[in-house]
Amino acid sequence: VRAFRLSSCARTPRPQLFSESDHQALLAVIPFVQLTGSHRAFAVGDALADEIIGSLSTLSGLNLVARISTEHLRHSADPVGDARRLLRADYVVYGHYSVHRDRMAVRCFLSDTKEGRLLWHGKFEAAID
């Protein structure tokens, strides 16, 4: 069994994402895509999405789309537009990961689906034990 622990390469301030007008904001977390290797290896991408959903589920004023509803957007050419149009999400988290030898890198993005604006992005890297 392999376990991964990711940490941010750079400290970024936490953005104020949800205003009072977003009282019941709907956020979709799309399973992450593997950049290299087989597209059949969905387990890590699913686990990343599950961890994000679990962490965000504690925030008040935020509703989350069930991951099973976002799976069909995994390889979307327009994840922001598709999350808005198909899921009616106000915000979307999506990203990709790659594994090179003993290192794993993850890129994560948070976008506003109404305006298509990127609100936050982060890159995380870790050694694989």
C-alpha positions in Angstrom: 0.0 0.0 0.0 1.3 3.4 -0.9 0.5 6.5 1.0 1.1 10.1 -0.2 1.5 13.2 1.9 1.5 16.4 -0.1 2.7 19.8 1.1 2.6 23.1 -0.6 5.9 24.3 -2.3 5.1 27.9 -1.5 2.9 29.5 1.2 0.0 31.4 -0.4 -2.5 33.5 1.6 -6.0 31.9 1.9 -8.4 33.7 -0.4 -11.8 35.0 0.8 -13.8 32.8 -1.6 -17.4 33.0 -0.6 -19.2 36.2 0.1 -22.5 36.7 2.0 -24.3 36.7 -1.4 -23.0 33.2 -2.0 -24.9 32.0 1.0 -25.5 28.5 -0.5 -22.7 28.3 -3.0 -22.5 25.0 -4.9 -19.0 23.6 -5.5 -18.1 20.7 -7.8 -14.8 18.8 -7.3 -13.8 17.0 -10.4 -11.6 13.9 -10.0 -8.0 14.8 -11.0 -6.5 13.6 -14.2 -3.2 11.7 -14.5 -0.9 13.5 -17.0 1.4 10.6 -17.6 0.7 6.9 -17.8 -2.6 5.1 -18.3 -5.9 6.9 -18.2 -7.3 3.8 -16.5 -5.4 4.6 -13.3 -8.2 6.7 -11.7 -7.6 5.7 -8.1 -5.2 8.6 -7.2 -7.4 11.2 -9.0 -10.5 9.9 -7.2 -8.7 9.9 -3.8 -7.5 13.5 -4.3 -11.1 14.6 -5.1 -12.5 12.6 -2.1 -10.0 14.3 0.3 -10.9 17.7 -1.0 -14.6 17.0 -0.7 -14.1 15.7 2.8 -12.1 18.7 3.9 -14.5 21.2 2.4 -17.6 19.5 3.7 -17.0 21.1 7.1 -17.5 24.7 5.7 -20.8 26.3 6.4 -22.5 28.1 3.5 -21.1 25.7 1.0 -22.9 22.8 -0.7 -20.9 20.1 -2.6 -21.8 18.1 -5.6 -21.4 14.4 -5.0 -18.2 13.1 -6.6 -20.1 10.4 -8.5 -21.9 13.2 -10.3 -18.6 14.8 -11.4 -16.9 11.7 -12.7 -18.1 12.2 -16.3 -16.3 15.6 -16.3 -12.9 14.0 -15.6 -11.5 14.5 -19.1 -13.6 17.5 -20.0 -12.0 20.0 -22.4 -13.9 22.8 -20.5 -14.3 21.7 -16.9 -15.4 25.2 -15.7 -18.1 25.6 -18.4 -19.3 22.0 -18.1 -19.6 22.3 -14.3 -21.8 25.4 -14.7 -23.9 24.0 -17.5 -24.3 20.4 -16.5 -24.1 20.6 -12.7 -25.2 24.2 -12.1 -22.2 24.6 -9.9 -21.1 28.1 -8.9 -17.4 27.0 -8.3 -15.3 24.1 -9.5 -12.1 22.5 -8.3 -10.2 20.5 -10.8 -6.6 19.5 -11.5 -4.1 17.0 -12.6 -1.2 15.0 -11.2 1.9 13.3 -12.4 4.3 10.7 -11.0 8.0 10.8 -11.9 10.2 8.1 -10.3 9.9 8.8 -6.5 8.0 12.1 -6.8 4.4 13.1 -7.2 3.3 16.5 -8.3 -0.3 17.8 -8.1 -1.8 21.0 -9.6 -5.1 22.2 -8.3 -7.4 25.0 -9.6 -10.4 26.7 -8.2 -12.6 28.7 -10.6 -15.8 30.7 -10.5 -18.0 29.1 -13.1 -20.2 32.2 -13.6 -17.4 34.4 -14.9 -14.9 31.6 -15.8 -12.4 33.4 -13.5 -9.5 31.5 -11.8 -9.7 32.2 -8.1 -6.8 30.1 -6.8 -4.3 27.6 -7.9 -1.6 25.6 -6.1 1.1 23.2 -6.9 2.0 20.5 -4.4 4.9 18.0 -4.5 5.9 15.1 -2.4 8.3 12.2 -2.3 6.6 8.8 -2.7 7.7 6.3 -0.1 
